[in-house]
Amino acid sequence: MEMLLNENDLVVGARFDNGTIQDYVDNNNTYGLIRVENTTANWFLFNKQESAEDMQELYNDVVAKEHFIQNDFGEEIVVFNRQGDEYTYEQLVKKIDDYLNDELGSLL
């Protein structure tokens, strides 16, 4: 995975063999975008105790619609607005999880 950096050398996304991932694509910096071949979806991290109120509202809106949540000990990867059906929610979460692990590894 090739990390994408902003002008301050902070990781803001990544490019991988068959797609890209971005941390934020909305004006409020609340959710990102993953694209794998012809499948796209939005995603964000959520922690019920620590997430800001705008994230709490987004979470409540998303869980009322089609979505997928992977709970990693209280930190949730939330995926929603999937377009295309080449990749399942589970496969997209795997890519996001790989990205987050690579991002953490590059910081250490």
Helices and strands as residue ranges (DSSP letters): E 2-5, E 11-16, E 19-22, E 32-36, E 39-46, H 53-63, E 67-72, E 75-83, H 89-107
